[in-house]
């Protein structure tokens, strides 16, 4: 076939992606694409026009690959099978894709075109940030255009429709209608779970509440407990119960079972009348208030603390404020997959540019609600094939209902955020990375310097984290002012944290002093089989202090239990 054939024209494909990808990104959800995406596309196209030889080489490779596949498609069965043996993508792993030469060619052709398009962008002479943005949105477009996502080009969906006499198509339309009413793609059977019924079961009481959070104290399971309690600060962009899904994988229950008096912040799913809440209010009336109440209830001078994801960013900010003010009320701090240094935020950077930040500040910076679905979509799009298109195919094309999975139920249970808080966080962390610059930011009237966080710290990164890349979590650890133990876990942002000791799965890496880079640290680290939870408990033990009889009465010091755990706030929907 001629290299001028439309289906083989790489430049036309690149040009056509601009409008299509922007339309898809704007239409699939409320999350807007960056305002300068068209300019970035134009930079790529201009670079291509300036390098005709480069485009010619890419076009030649593109055509040769298509011709190789066509030759294999027309070869005898065994020869063709060997030529197409590279088909490994999970989207095309079913027998219907493997056994049909036509569909195998379609899948291989799509994968080859995708590789060459991404390689072509990577090889163009444009700034690194433009390449990153273009690769990200090109991949979003390519993922969306996979032949597996369309009924007529998905042999598995077609086979199911024929065998069921159209029943799968009817079911798929019903599933689509239900999801449109809910406003999100169903990843699990959401009717299978009830908070406080069959998930989020650790016994305890809400012992304090204000308009920002409820504080939960958990009932002891041991006859003795450490004198110093442990306060957990989860992310406010999600609900806390990822740490307490079921008894067999509950991080909260595990800490309680090891003799710690555990308190957890349950952030409120903010409503319209709370749309003016600020970052400083989350620090003062949120984290610092939780620290104070925990100390008062347990009658101790110092407590242990833990922050997860943006909960860790909030906790670090609060600790920097407290220490700068001369308050020594925290014995140790644990950071789980937490950003402090936002130099390298990974692929989410594709969304964040000056125009995007300024637009969001105009829209909600002075007040308003950022819907939880916007943030959920942004992070879900980082793994679109797994967390979007997989469910599009199964739910709508094949008409199946997703199975019950507690972790994905939690993932779909998004929370709203106040606009001023969100805009402050967006500009000062992801966009300008101000938190790591000493005294650049003032919070609660106090200059913030992370080196003031001088208590012992435990920092966990996870290998496949797509939200807080492990290299960023490692770099964040280097800005702390105290003795820091860094641990590198397996798996991703959630599964790497929720890795129960009882199941003894995966592994983690431990080492000595922090090196210049994560790679250098890993070269000298030791891999340990199993969960990192016991290692953390061993690290935490000396900071818990002496053992005392368990606090069987919850609350105290004027703080009367308000309602049983998990409380009202966690049950409110976005």
N, C-alpha and C positions, 0 to 999 in steps of 0.2 A: 504493500500500500504506500501511497505517496505521503511524504512528510507534511504535505499541505492539507491532508485530510483533516476536517474539522475536529474529529474525535482525538486526533493526535497533536493538535495545535496547543502547545504549552502556554504561549503568550495569551491566547484567547481564554484559556481556562483561568489563568491568573487574573486577567482583566475582569472576567465575569464574576470572580469571587467577591469583589469589593461590595457591589450592591447586594448580592445574595447573603453574604455573611452579616452585613450590617442589619438587613431586614430580619434575618433569623434571630440575631441577638436581641433586637429591639422587640420582636414579636413574641418570643417564647416565654418571656417573663418581664417583670417590671424593672429588672436590672438593666439600666441603659449602658450601651457601649460608650467608651471614651469619645469625647467630642472630636479629638484629633485623629481618630481612626482613618477617615478618608485621606488626610494628609500623609499618614504613614503609608497607606496604600500607594499614593501618588509617588512617594519617595522610592518605593520598590520599582514601580513601573518606569520612572525616570532613569533609575540606575540600569534597568534592563535595556532601555533604549540607547543608553550611553555605552553599553557593552554588547554590541551585536554578536561578537564572536562567542561570548559567554552564553548568550541565549541560544546561539546555533548549536553549541556543544550540548546544552541541556536538551534542546529539541531532538538532537541526534540520539542521545541516550534514551529519551522518552520513546521515540519511534522504534529503536532497536529492541527495547524491552517488550513493547507491544507485539512486534513481529515474532519475537521468540515465543511468546505465549500463544500466538496464533498457530505457529508451526507445531508446537506441542499439542495444541487442541486438535490439529488435523492428523496427528500421528497415530499409529496403532496403539491400542489401549495401554499396553505395558510401557511402551516408550513414552507416551504422553503422561502416564502416571508418574514416571521417574522425573520428567521435566517439570512437573507441577508439584513435586514432593515438598516444596517449601511452605505450603499452606498450613500455618500454625495458629493464626489468629482465632481467639475464642468465638468471635462472632460467626465464624465459618467452620466450626469444628464438628457440626452434626453430620450424620451420614448422608443426608440429602445433598449437602454441599460437596462432600468428598466423592460421592459415587457418580455424580452427573458431570460429564466433561463441560457441558455448557455453563453450568453454574460455577464450576471450578474456575473456568476461564474468566467469568464475570468477576469473581472474587479476587483472583490473582491480578487481573487487569486493574481493578480498583486499588488494590494494595500497592502495586507497582507505581501507579500514577501518584498515589499519596506520598510515597517515599520520595519520588523525584521532585514533586512540588515543594516539599519541605526542604529537601536538599538544595533545591534551586534558590529558595529564599535565604538559606543559610550561607550560600556562596556569593550572594550579591554584596557589592561594596556599599553598604549603608551602615549608619551607626548601630552599635550593639543593641541599644534599647529599641530601635525600630525593628531589628531582626526578631527580637524576643516577642514583641507585640504581634508582628506579622505571623510568626510561627504559631503563636497561641491561637489567634483568630482563624488562621488557615486550618489548623487542626480542628477547631470547632466546626468549621464549614465541612471539612472532609468527613469528620465523624457523623455529621448530620446527613451527608449524602451517601453513606454506605448503602450498598444494595440490600443489605440485611434489614434496613429500616422501612422498606416499601413492600407492599403485598405482592405485586407482580414480579418482583425480583428476589423474593425470599421463598425458596422451594419448601422449606419446613412449614411456613405459614400457609402456603398454597395447598400443600398436602393435607394439613389439618382441616382447612376449609372444605376441601373436596370430601374427605372421609366423614366429616361431621355434617355434610349436606348444608353447609353455611352456618351451622350453629356457632362455630368459633367467631365468625364475623359479627353475628348478632351480639354475642357476649362481649366482644371487643368494643363494640359501639356503646354498650351499657357501661363498661368500665371507663370509657372515655368520657361519657356524660357525667358519671359520678365524680371523676377526677376534676372535670371542669367546674363542677359545683363546689368542690373542696378547694380548688385553686392550686393544686399541686399533684404531681404524679405519685400514685400510691406505690410505695416500696415494700410494704408489708400489709398484713391484714390488721388494720387499725382497730377493728372491733374486738380483736382477740386480747387486748390488754386494757387493764384498768389500773390507774395509778392508786396505790394503796390497797388494791384488790389482789392482783396476782403479780405485780411488780412494785418496786419501791416499798419494801416491806420491813426494813429495819425499824424496830420499835424505839420510840422516843417522843419528845414533845417540843412544840414551838414554845420557846421561853422568852422571846422578844420579837416585836415587829414594829416597823415604821413604814412610810410610804415607798421605801426602796427595797427592803428585804425583810424576810423572816429569818430568825436564828433558831436552828433546830439543835437540841441536845439529845444524844442517843443514850439509851439505857445500857448499863454495863452488862457484860456477860461473864465477867470474872469476879472472883471474891475480892481481889485487890486490883488497884489501878495505879498508874503513875500519878504523882502529885500534880504534874503540869499537864493540862489538857492540850488537845490538838484542834486547831481551828482550820477548816478547809474552806477555801474561797474558789468556787467553780467559775467558769466563764458566764458572763451575763448575757451573752448572745445565744446561749443554750440553757437548758434546765439542768439542775444539779444531779438529777437521778441517773445520769450515766455512771455515776459512782456508786449506785445502789440499785441496779436493775433486778437482780435475783439474789437470793442468799448464797448461791454457789459461785457467783462472780462479783459480789459486792465488795468494792474497795473499802467502803465505810465499815461494813461488818467485819472485814478482816482486821482493820485497825482497832476496832472495839474488842475483838477477840484476843488481841495481843496485849490487852490491859491499858488501852488509852481511852480517856474520856474525850469523845469526839463531838465537836460542834461543827455545823455546816451552814453556810450562808445560802439561803434560797431566794434568789433575786426575783423581784416582782416583774411580771409581764406587763410593762407599762401601758397605761390607757391614755386617751387623748388629753385628759386634764393634767397629765404628768409630762407633757411634751416639752417642757422647758428645763427639765433636770440636766445638770451639767456634770462634767467630769469631776470637778472638785466636790460636788455633793456626793458622788459615788465613793470618793475617797473618805471624806469627813463623816458623812451620815451613813456610809456603807461599811467599808472595810475597817476604818478606825473605830467606829461605833461597835462593830462586832468584836473587835479585839478587847475593847473596854468592858463590854458586857460579859464576855467569856471569863475575863480576869475576875470581875466582881462576883460572878456566880460561883466560881471555884475557889475564890479567896486566895489567889496567888499573885505574885508580883510579875511573873513572866510566863508566857505560854509558847507553845510550838505552833507554827503556821505552815500552811500549804496552799499554793496557788496553781491552778490548772488553766493553761492557754491564756486567754485575755484576763482571766481571774488572777493569773500570776503577774501580768502586767499591772493590774490594779493593786495587787498586794505589794509589789516592789515599789510602786509610787507611794503608797501609804507608809511603808517602812522607811523610805528615804525621807519623807516628811517628818515622821516621828523621831528618827535618829538625829536629823538636823536640828530639831527642837530640843534635843537632849533627853528624850524619853527612851529608856532602856527597858522595854516591856516584852520583847520577843527573844526567846532563847535560841530558836533555830528556824530556818525557812526551807521549804521544799518547793521547787519549781518543776512542774510537769509540762513538757512540750510548750514552753513559754517564750515569747518574743520579748526581749528588752532592746536588743540591737536589731533594727529593721533595715540594715544595709542590703541584705539579700532576702527578700520576702517570697522568692519563687515566682511561679507563674501568675499569681494574683496581681502582680505588678502590671500586667497587661491592661487591667481595668483602671489603674490609678494614674492619672496625669493631672496637670494643673487645671485644665478646663473641667474635668470631671469633679475635682475637689471643689473648685469655685462654684460650679453649678449646684452641688449638694449643699454648700454653705448658703447659697441664695434661697434654696428651696426649704431647708429645715434647720439652718444654723441658728436662727433666732427662736425656734420653737416648731414643734411638729413631731410626728411619729415616723420612724423608719420601720417599715413592715418587715417582719422576720423573714418573709419569703424572699425578699431582695438579697439579704445576706446569705440565706440558704442556697439560693441559685448561684451566687458568685462562687461559693466554695464547691458546690456540686459540679459546676462546669469544669473544675480542674480535673475531674475524673468522669467526663461526660459519658463515655462508653459504658462504664460500670454503673453510674448513678442516674443516668437519664435514658440513653437509648436502649439499654438492656430491658428496662421496664416498659418503654414504648413498644418494643417488639413483643414481649411476653403478654403485656396487659391488653394491647389494642389489636395487634396483628394476629396473635394466637388465641386471644380471648381467655387467657388464664388469670386466676387471682393469685397475687403474690402470697407466699407462705408467711406464717406468723414468725417474726423475728424481732425480739425486743430491742436490739440495738438500732435497727432501722425505724422502729416505732419512735424511739427517742429522737433520732435524726430528723424525723418529719415533724416533731413537736417544737416548732420554732417559736421564738420570742420577739416582741417588738422592742425597739430602743428609742430613747428620747433623742430628737435631732441634735441639740447642742452637744450632748455627750458624744454622739456618733461623729459629728464633724470635727470635734477636738481630737478625738482618737485618730480619725482618718488623716488629718493634716499633720499632727505632731508625731505620729509614729510611722505609718506606712509611707506617707509622702515626704516629710522633711526629716524623719529620724532624729528628732530633737532630744529624745529621752537619754541618749548616751552622752550628750554634751553637757558637762558639768555646769549647772546654774543657768542653762539655756531656758528652762521652763520654771515657772513659779506655780506651785499648787498649794491651795489653802493658805496663801500668803507667804509660803516658804520656798526658797530656791531649792531645786531638786538636783542631787548628785548621787548617782547609784553607788559610788564608792563608800557612802555612809552606811550602806547595808553591810555591816561588819560582823553579823552573827554567822555561825556555821551554816553552810548552804548545801543542799543536795539538789543537783540539776539533772533531769532526765530528758534525753532526746530520743527519738525513735527513727529507725533507719529509713522507712518508707513514708515518712510524714509529708503529705502534700500541702498541709496548711502552715505548719512551722517547720521548714526544712531543718534537718538535723544540724547542718553546718551553722544555721542561724541560732539555734538553741545553744550550740557550743560557744559561738562567739559571744552570745549574751552572758554566759557564765563568766567570761573574762572581765566583765565590768563590775562585778561584785567585789566588795571590800574585805570579805572575811574568808575563812578557810572553806574552800569549795570542793565538794566531791562530785565529779561528773560521771554519769552512767549513760551508756548508749544501748538502748533497747532495740529489739527486732520489731518488725511489722510497722503499722502506721499510727496516725494521730490518735485514734481511739483504741483499736485493738492492741496497740503497743502499750497503752496505759492500763486498759482493762484486761490484764493477763493474769488470771487467778493463780495463786500459788498452789492450790489444790490440784490443778490440772497439769502443772509442771510442763507447760509448752514453751516453745521458742527458746530464746537465749538472750543474753545481754553481755556487754563488754564493760570491764572495769579497768582502771589504770591509775597512774600516779598524777603528777603535776600537769596542769594545763599547758599544752604546747602552743606553737604559733597557729597551727591549723588543726582541724578535726582529723584530716588524713594523717598528720604526723602523730597525733595522739593515738589513733587506731593502730598504727604500726607497732606501738609498744603496749597495747592493751591486751587483756586476757579475756577470752570468751568463756562464759559460764553458762551451762545448760540450765534451762528452766526459767521461771518467772523471776523478775527483779524485786518483787514485793518483799521476800524474806531479807534480801540484802538491805533494802531501805529500812525495814523494821530494826535490823541490827544496828544500822547507823543512827536511827532515831532514839534508841533505847537510853543511852546515857543522858540525853537532853530531856527525857521525861521525868528525871529525878527519882526520888525514893518512892517505894510502894506504900500505899495507904489503903485502908478499907474502902471498897467501892462506894461511890456516891449513889446510893439507891434512890434518893429523893432528887428529882429533876427540878431545875430552877433554884431559886434562893436569892438572898440579898435583895429582896424586894421584887424579884422577877418570878412571877407566878406563871406556871404553865398555861398557855392560852388554848391550845388544841393539840391532839395527837399528831405525830409525824405521819405523813410528810407535809401537812399543812395545806392551806388554801392556795397560796401563791403559785405553787408548782402545778396546780390543776387548771389555772386560767389559760385559755387558748389565745393565740395571736389573732 
